[in-house]
Structures are given as structure tokens and as C-alpha cells.
Amino acid sequence: MMRALVVVSRFNEDVTRRLLDGAVRTLAEAGYGDRTDVVWVPGAFELPVTMDRGLGTGRYALGVALGAVIRGDTYHFEVIANEATRGLGQVALAHGLPVGFGLLTCDTDEQAMARAGGAHGNKGADAAQAALATLKVISQLDPDAAT
């Protein structure tokens, strides 16, 4: 049976650990509990290449990318957020597999925490749910697709 791959950024780890908890819990509820591999990367910029390599192994039915980019005083925020987003989209299309998008792009630490299990829910759980739902749709469109 296929596995789930979660790639998570260490940058802003206080936020990303909470996103990871939500994603892993959601995947476990869907039957991927002992079939989920978690890989840590330094930052959001490294999410796409790592997801690409992982999905390229053929072991995974889906991926979930988790990170938190919080606006600072420079243009760096936009560059990292845009490139990570673009890269993850390209990875999903290249492999024809769902990649749950759990990359927070927030103005403040407070906004990020609110989206990592706080007042605005857990976007890691939401990203895992989106990947699972997309996998179901893909499986309906292509019954030979691995799940």
C-alpha cells in the first residue's frame, strides 16, 4: 500500500510543529498512521525539491508540504513565498499526485499561530485533508491510480 510524505520546514518550527501535528493526525485518521513519512528541511525554499525527490521514488500516493513564511522588513518574504508556492505546484503537476499546500504566509507570528491550531484552525490538517480529497478525485478519474 502506498505511503504519505510530509515535508516540513524547520524555520519557524514553533509554528510548523503544530502544523505537522494536525497533518499527521488527519493522515492517521484516513488510514496512513504507520504509512506516513516525515522529512524535515531547513526552510520553505527547500520544500519543492525535497517533495519532488520524495514523490519521484514511486512510494507515495500523496504529499503534504508544511511551512511558515512570516513577513519581515525586506522583500525576502515575497521571494520565498512565491518560489515555494510555484515549486510545489510544479511538483504536483510533474508527478500527477496531490500535494497538500500547508505553507502559511502571514504578516505576524500571531497570525501564524492562529492558523497552526489556534483560532483559525490548523492549516496543516487542512492541507492533509485537501491532499486526501484530491487523491480520491484522482482515483475516481483514473481507477488504476495508486492509493
CORDAWO-V852154 format. One record per helix or strand. SS is the DSSP state (h for helix, s for strand). FROM is the first residue (numbers start at 1). TO is the last residue. Records with the same first field share a line. If there is no record, write none. Layout:
SS: FROM-TO + FROM-TO
This chain:
s: 3-9 + 36-41 + 60-70 + 98-106 + 116-118 + 121-122
h: 13-35 + 44-55 + 76-95 + 109-114 + 123-141
